[in-house]
C-alpha cells in the first residue's frame, strides 16, 4: 500500500508540474484547448488533480505511508492548505467598484446587509522622486456618512466578512456641458440623459480643438470654449478639472485563519523534522 | 561609489581564490575573504542608499546579494567550507560579481518600487528565496562532487542532504509568505501568475527528493540539478519570457 501510494504521488506530482509548466507558455484563451492547457489554472482538471493530491496526502497519513508523527502533521497541514486554496478559489465572492471623487456608492446593493454607503472624499498619490511613478496611493473614504477611513495599498479595510482593497486608480478630465440654461458635468465615456436627449462625450481632437459627442446616436462636433447653436439652443463645452477615480476590490474573506494556522504548522513542523533538537539526535 | 566597492570586493574574492589554490596555508585566503565581505557590505549599503530600497528588487541586485550571502555563510561556518569546497564557493561568488560588473547599465539603474512592494512582507518573502537560492548553490557544488566521484563521499552526501533541507524549507517559506503577502496586497492568496506557478513547480520538483523509494546520493544530486535549472528559469526565464504580476525586472 505504501509503495502504491508513493508511486501514485510521484506520478501525480510529475503530471501536475508538467501541465502547469506547459500552461505558463500558452496564451490565455477562452477556448480551453487540449487538456484545458489554455486556461489550465482555472480548469476542472487542475482542481481535480490538486484535490486528488490532497486526498492522497490524507491517505498516506491514514495508511502509514508516512510513519513519524511530525511527518503525519506535515502532510495533513499540506492537505489542509490545498483544500483551503480550492475553497477560496471556488466560493469567494469578489468584484471591483470604481468611485469618483465626490461620488457615493452603496455597497448594500452589492453585498447585502454587510454593505455600507461609501463616499470617496478625495484621492491622494505620493510620487517617487522621479515625479512619474507612484510610491503609494490612498482613498479618503466616509462610510455611512459618518466614519472617516483611509484605504491604502497593502492596508485593506474590513467591513463585516468582506475586505476592501485599494486596487488601482484612474485619472479623468471633467468638462462642463451647457445646453441652453442647463449645466451638466461629464467626462469621456459618460452618457447623460439631458433635455436634448441622450448625450455621450466620445473624444477630443487636439488638432482641430473640437469634442466629438454622440447626441441621440448622431455624431456632433463641438468646439472647445465656444458656443454653437444646435436645434435652436446654445451648446458649449468647457474644461473643469482633473479628478481621480479609485478602483476598489471587494473580497469575501474565508478561511484566512485556518490557512495561516496550517501554513505556520507546516513550516514549524518541517523545521522540527529537518533539524531535530540536539538532545533527540544524541539519543538516537 | 557602487562600482568602486564592486571592483574592490571582486578583486578580494579572486585573490582569495588564487591564494587558497597556491598557498598551503589557507588563512591568507580566509583573511581576504573577510576583506571581500567588508567591501561587499559597503557595496550593498551604497546600493540601498542610492536605490532607496533594499537590494533585492531586480536582476542586478540579485547578482550582488546572492554572492554576499554565500560569502557570509563561509565566514559564519568556516569548518563546513574548508578545502576545495570553500574555493569553489568563493569562485561562484566571484562569478556572480563579475556578471554584476559587466551587466548593461540599463539593467543596473535602480527603479522606484511600485506601491504593492512597500510592505513588511517584502523583507520576509524575498530574503526567504535568497536563503533558498544560497543553499541551492551550495547543494549544487556537493551534487557535482557526488556525481563526479565513482563512489560518492559520505561527507558530501551528508552535506548535500543538509543543503537540500535548507533550500526546501526556505522555498516553502517563500511560497507561503508570498501567498500571505498577496492576500494583504490584493485579497488573493494565489493568482496562478507564471512566477507563482513556477515557484510551485520548484517546490514540487525538489519535494521529489523526500519521496524517493530508494533515496541514493546520486538520485538526490540529479533532482537537485533539475531544481537548480527550474529555479534559474523561474528567476530569469519567467522574468524575461513570461509576463505577469511579478514582472519587476
Boltz contact constraints between the chains, C-beta under 6 A:
constraints:
  - contact:
      token1: [A, 13]
      token2: [B, 204]
      max_distance: 6.0
  - contact:
      token1: [A, 17]
      token2: [B, 201]
      max_distance: 6.0
  - contact:
      token1: [A, 17]
      token2: [B, 204]
      max_distance: 6.0
  - contact:
      token1: [A, 20]
      token2: [B, 197]
      max_distance: 6.0
  - contact:
      token1: [A, 20]
      token2: [B, 201]
      max_distance: 6.0
  - contact:
      token1: [A, 21]
      token2: [B, 201]
      max_distance: 6.0
  - contact:
      token1: [A, 24]
      token2: [B, 194]
      max_distance: 6.0
  - contact:
      token1: [A, 24]
      token2: [B, 197]
      max_distance: 6.0
  - contact:
      token1: [A, 24]
      token2: [B, 242]
      max_distance: 6.0
  - contact:
      token1: [A, 41]
      token2: [B, 192]
      max_distance: 6.0
  - contact:
      token1: [A, 85]
      token2: [B, 190]
      max_distance: 6.0
  - contact:
      token1: [A, 128]
      token2: [B, 112]
      max_distance: 6.0
  - contact:
      token1: [A, 133]
      token2: [B, 112]
      max_distance: 6.0
  - contact:
      token1: [A, 134]
      token2: [B, 115]
      max_distance: 6.0
  - contact:
      token1: [A, 136]
      token2: [B, 115]
      max_distance: 6.0
  - contact:
      token1: [A, 153]
      token2: [B, 115]
      max_distance: 6.0
  - contact:
      token1: [A, 153]
      token2: [B, 116]
      max_distance: 6.0
  - contact:
      token1: [A, 154]
      token2: [B, 119]
      max_distance: 6.0
  - contact:
      token1: [A, 154]
      token2: [B, 184]
      max_distance: 6.0
  - contact:
      token1: [A, 154]
      token2: [B, 185]
      max_distance: 6.0
  - contact:
      token1: [A, 163]
      token2: [B, 187]
      max_distance: 6.0
  - contact:
      token1: [A, 165]
      token2: [B, 187]
      max_distance: 6.0
  - contact:
      token1: [A, 249]
      token2: [B, 187]
      max_distance: 6.0
  - contact:
      token1: [A, 251]
      token2: [B, 187]
      max_distance: 6.0
  - contact:
      token1: [A, 263]
      token2: [B, 176]
      max_distance: 6.0
  - contact:
      token1: [A, 267]
      token2: [B, 173]
      max_distance: 6.0
  - contact:
      token1: [A, 270]
      token2: [B, 169]
      max_distance: 6.0
  - contact:
      token1: [A, 274]
      token2: [B, 165]
      max_distance: 6.0
